[in-house]
Amino acid sequence: MALITGGASGIGEGSVHSFISEGASVMIADIRAAAAADLASNIGRQARGIRCDVTVESEIADAVTQTVEEFGRLDIMFNNAGIIGAVGSITQTSDEDWQRSLAILLNGPFYGIKHAAKVMVEQKNGSIISTASTAGFAGGLGPHAYTTAKHAIIGLTKSAASELAKHGVRVNAIAPGNTATAMTAGTPEDEKYQTVLKAMKASSPLGIAGMPEDIAQAAIYLASDESRYMSGHTMLVDGGQLAGAGTGAFHDKESNMITGVAGKS
């Protein structure tokens, strides 16, 4: 039984479908309540959709409670909701944009880990996963607030894993590289989609663009017993991008993606 925040689109939606295909029941939590409900309705009885603003702790707590009430337990918590957040020069970043970015990108996963852990400690079992980023490993791969939050997610993952291990609860994270989602590339119907997809392929050492299902498969692994000996780990799913991060990679705020990786642009 899984709870996925930001589950109505992008990596979240891809993960919903992947978990359902593996036989899980999924609570789709998203600030866009109608989108979450529509997705759940299209899937059927294995899914439910609810509104959840991850910046509000009580809404995260309620989402956890509703998942347990609906499905009987909580085995998997995937803290996935996110935004690009504040962009631009550090000298021009407003406090309002900075605080909003951290509220979603850092506070949200903290609340998710906190309230999922309360249930999982009692169960003496569970897997908590958060979405980090390649920008959590190196500077210059994302905007300042985004990079700060993603570095913090990696640290929080290690810290929470250290505390919760004795209760049988594992805590890990996934660090995607360039991934074609509505937030980064638009939808296939959008004029810019193929252009961004082409740029993603060009910037990838493997010559392919990351897709939501690539990240979803990493989440499936971290949620499963196949990763039972892993906790406190952040798994890179980046097509080898970080292997070349020292060659002048930078974040392009127009396309919301990393360019110039491994000598490619």
N, C-alpha and C positions, 0 to 999 in steps of 0.2 A: 504494500500500500504506500503510494508515493504522493508527496505534495510538491508541486513545482511552481515557483513564483515566476512571474513574467511568462506564464505558460501558454498565452494565446497567440504568440507569434515568434518568428525567428528560431533561435536555439531552443527556447522553451517549447514551442509547438513541435519542433522536430523531436524533442525528447519525449513529449507526451505520446506521440505516435510510436516511438521506439519502445517505451515502457509498456504501452498497451499491447504491442506485438509480442512482448515477452510474458504476457499474462498478468501484468500488474493492474490494479485499479488506481486511478490517478485523480487527485484533486487539482484542478487547473485554477490557480490563483493569479489574478491579473487586475490592474487598476481599471482596465477596460472590461467592465463586467459583462457587457453584451457580447463581446468577442469571446470571452471565456465560456459563457453559456452556450453560444452557437457552436463552438468547437466541441464541447461536451455533448451537445445534442446530436451532432453529426457522428460522434463516436459510438454513443449508446450507453448502456448500463454500467460499463466499466469506468466511466468518467463523470465528474461533476465540475461545474464551473462556478466560481465565486469571485466577488470583488475583493481585492486586497491592495491597499496602499502600503508598500513595504516601509515607508518612512514613519508609519504610525504603529508603535509597538502593539497596541491592543488589537489591531487588525491582523497582525501576524499571529498573535496568541489565539485569536478567534479562528483563524484558518487552520491552525494545528488542532484545535478542539473540534472543529467541524469535520476534519479528516478522520479523527479517531471515532467520532460519533457515527459517521457515515460508513466507514470501512472496518471499524473494530480495532485498528491499531495504526501506527505510523512506522513503517520500516525504512523509508527513504525520504529525506528532506533535500530538495535541490534548490538552493538559493541562487536563482538565475536572473531575476529581474535587474535590468540595468539601462543606462543611457550613456551617450557619449559625454554629456555634461558640458561644463564650461569650457570654451575654446578660446584661443588667442593668447597674447602675450601675458606673462605673469604680472607685468606692471599694469595691465589693463583689466585683469580679472576682478569682477566685483565680488564683494563679500556674499551678496545674495546668491549669485551663481555658484560660488564655491561651496557654500553651506548646503544648497539644494543638491549639488552633485554628490557630496559626501553622505548626505542623508539617504539617498537612494543606493549608492554604490558601496557604502561601508556600513552605515547603520542598519540597513535592511538585512544583509547577511548576518550581522551580529544578533539582531532580534530573532532571525530564523534559527541560528545555532542555539541560542539561549532557550527558546521555547520547544524546539524539537528535542533538545537534550533532556528537558524535564520529563517528557514522555518516554524517551528511549532508555534513560537510566532506570526507570521503573521496569521496563521490559527486559533490561539487561542485554539489549541488542539494538542495532540500528546503524544506518549509514547516512552521514551528512555530507553533502557535496556543495561547493560554492563555485561560481564562475569567476575566475581571476582573468588573467590576460598575459600575453607576452609583455605588455606594458608594465606588468608587475615584476618583471625581471630586469628591465633595462630602461634607462631614460631615453627620451626622444622618439618613443614609439606610440605616444598618445598625448592628449592634452594634460596639463599639470594636475588638475583635480582627479582625473581618471587614473593617471599613473600613480598618484599618491594612494588612492583607494585600493587599487589592485595590488600594490606592494603590501598594503596593510592586510588585505585578505589572505595573502600567503602567510604572513606572520600570525594572524588570528587562527588560521587553519592549524598551524603547528601548535599554538598555545592550547587551543581547545582539544586537539587530539591528545596532548599530554595529560590533560585533566581527565578526559572521558574514557581513556583506554581501559582503565580498571573496571569500568562498568560495561565493557563489551561494545562500546559505541565507537565507531570509526569516523574520522573527520578528514576529508580530502578536498582538493580543489582541482579544477581544470583550467588551463591557460590556453585559450584559443588564440591562433594567429588570425590573419585576415579571413573572415567568414562572410559569405554572401547572405545577408539577412535584409529584411526591409529597412532596418536602421542604417546599414552600411551601403547597400546597393540598390535599394528600392525593390520593387517586385518585377517579375519577368515581363509584365505589361508596360513597365516604365521605359521611357526612351533611353535613359542613362544606364539601364541594367546591364546590357551586353558590353557597354564600354567599361563599366566598373569591373565586370567579371573578367574581361580580357586583361585589365590592369592587374587584377589579383593573380591571374595565372602567370603573368610576366614577372611578378615580384616573388613568385614561389620557386624555391630551388627545385621542387618536384614538378613544376610546370602545371600545377592544377590549383583550382580555387577551392578553398575550404567551404563546405556546405553544412547547414545545421545538423544533418544526420551524422556527419563525421564527429561532431562534438557530442551528439546524443549517444553514439556508440561508446565513447569514453565514459560517459555517465553510467551507461548500462554496466560496464565493467566495474566501475568503482562502487556501484550499488550491489553487485553480486557477490556471492561467496567465492568467486574466482579471485577476488582481491582481498580475501579475508586477512592476509598478513600485511596489508598496507594501511597506514594511517599517518596523518601529518604530511602527506605528500601532495605536491602540485604537479599534475601531469600536463606536459606541453603537448598540444595538438596543433602544430603550426607549420607543417610541411617542411620543416628544417629552417624556418626563417631565422630563429635566434642563433643558429650556427653561423650566420653571416651578419649578425646585428652590428658588428664592429666596422662594417664597410660603408657607413654613412646612411643608415636607415633613418627615416624621419616620418612624422605624422602629417599627412595632408588633410587640413581641416575641411577642404572642399569635398573630398570624397570619403572622409572619415576612415581612411585606411593607411596602412604602412606602405611606403614606397622606398625604392632604392635599396632593398634588401639583397644581400649577397651579390652586390654589383649590378643588380637589375633595376630597371625603372619603368 
